[in-house]
Structure formats: structure tokens, C-alpha cells
Amino acid sequence: MVENTWPSLGPRKYVVIGILAALIFFFLLSLAVGSINIPLKDVVKVLIGKMPEKTSWKRIILMLRLPRAVTAVLAGAALAVSGLQMQTLFRNPLAGPFILGINSGASLGVALVVLGVGAVGATSMLSNLGLFGDFGVVIAASIGSGCVLAIVLIVARRVRSAMTLLILGLMFGYATSALVSILLYFSVAERIHSYVNWTFGSFAGVTWTQMRILAPVIILGLLISHLLVKPLNALLLGEEYARSMGLTVKRARFFIIASTAILAGAITAFCGPIGFLGVAVPHLCRSLFATSDHRVLVPTVSIIGAILALIADLVAQMPSHHTVLPLNAITSLIGAPVVTWVILRRRNLSASFAS
């Protein structure tokens, strides 16, 4: 079995240095660019505890832009790592973090609150309880994705084939999407508008209070992913090969799914459904580093996922100071060409899982 130590990168270490530098640059750029452009030198001053040229810039950076940038980094890393795990587990190059129906479960939870409450006329009561406060949609999405996660984990312990689990996950997604469609049909226009806004996705809605929950959850999920590099490497050549190497496949599958669900579920709950990053980034890393060794891929997809999330957020804010494009549209515009390029570049895409 592959040892859980950092492999020799050789010339690729310069690529790692390059993407780390890119992450720092785009992180600082995301703090500098917005409705009010702030010089990078003043951004750095604020981050190291000094006063910028204008005192108002400090509040803009620390209270508005910094939580947004940190959220983008966490979301990009989480979605990219969860996508990598799903592609390896199911040996499917188009598998993503939401393939198990977690995204649909979160959407159903939000739809039940945002759409269902309006339908039954209990809005004022739930508002008094604080359900539509700072954590209202987050709680609804968390419950929805958590319910689907519980079902998937129960099934994962009983099902032997990863392909069967994949099909069941898709069925869970279709079923929950159907329920959301029914709620949309019977809901009022205002509620539909609120729900649609949530589906656009955004990194801007996470406050420092919410970050106290989001950050530890994502760090926990990423830590589990790093501990799973040996099982993931063993699964590259299939479950039977992994069993012959002494891996308990059911237990490994359980923790891989749990890690993916934690990462994707938390990001969906706090930021809305963010598409395509989880599918595109693992392919980009495999091509960039010419390897499928998860000792290399798990940390590097985290970095590149964070970079692409920051870029997508910057692009979404580009049209004007008062208009922000849907984040989901931007990530799809970035991700689709990447996946298309990788597919066209590789004659045999499945070879990328065994190289």
C-alpha cells in the first residue's frame, strides 16, 4: 500500500510554489477590488494591524471583504477535495461532490422554509422564532443535506457496489428535486424569488458569527480527507484490488462519503449550491502535476480550488459596482471549458485514474 508520506515533487515543486503565490495574490486582490478600490499596500497594512490611508477602508476590509474572501477559500478547497474523492470512489471522471443528492437535500430544506412557509401562512410565527434570521436558511439547508446524508450513510453500509450507491444517490437527488418543483409550483412569486436568489450561490452572505461554525466544519472535513489518502490511492485500481491490499472497503467508503458530505453540505448550507468546481479542479490538477497520487492531489486541489473560487467571485463582481452576477454561472463558465479541455486532451480519460 502507498505510504502516507509526501512524495518527491522534483521540478513540480516550482508549480506548487507558483500556485501558493497565486493564492496569496488573488486573496489580496479580492480584498482590494470592489465598489471602492483599495490599494494593495493598504490592504496589507490592515492585515498586519496598521492603519490604512483612509480609516473607513479598515472596516470595509475586515468586516465585509475578509469574511467573503475566507469563505471563497474554504468553499473552493472543500468542493474541490470532495469532487476528487467522489471521482476516485466511483471511478467516474464526471462525478462531483453533489452526486449523492446532498445538494438536492439542502435545496429541499431551503425550499420547505422559503417556499413552504409562505404557502401555509406561518411566516410571521417563524420570523418571531428567528428562523429567518442570520442562520435561518443555513439551518434549513443543513437539516436537508443532513437527512440525505443519513440515508446515504445507512445505504453505504449495506451496499457492496459503489456503482449501486452512485445510482441510488442520483435517485435521491431526483426525488428531492421533484419535491422542490412541486413547492415552486404552489408558491407565491416573492418566495420563489427568494429561493432563486439562494440557488445563484454567493460567498458574501457569511458573517464572522457564521464563520465560527463554517471554518471548523470545513477544516474537520479537509483533515479527514488528508487522512484518507492511502485508502483513496488503493481504490484507484478498483475495490477488488483494494481488498487484496488489506483495505476494508466498506469502512473506507463510509469515511470518504462522510467527509464529502461534511464538505459539500456545509458549503451548500452557507453559500448555496456552487457548481462545477468539484468536477473541474481535480482534472486540472491531474493534468498539471501528471499524477493521480492523492498525497499530491488532496493538498493541491485544495489550493487550486481556492484560487478558482476567488477568481470566480472577482469575475462575478466585475460588471458594475451595483450588480453582482450569479456565482453559479461564473463557476460553470470557468469549469466547463476546463473539463472539455481535459477530455479532448486525453484520448483515454480513464487512464488518468491509474497514472
Beta strands, then each sheet from edge to edge (+ up, - down):
end
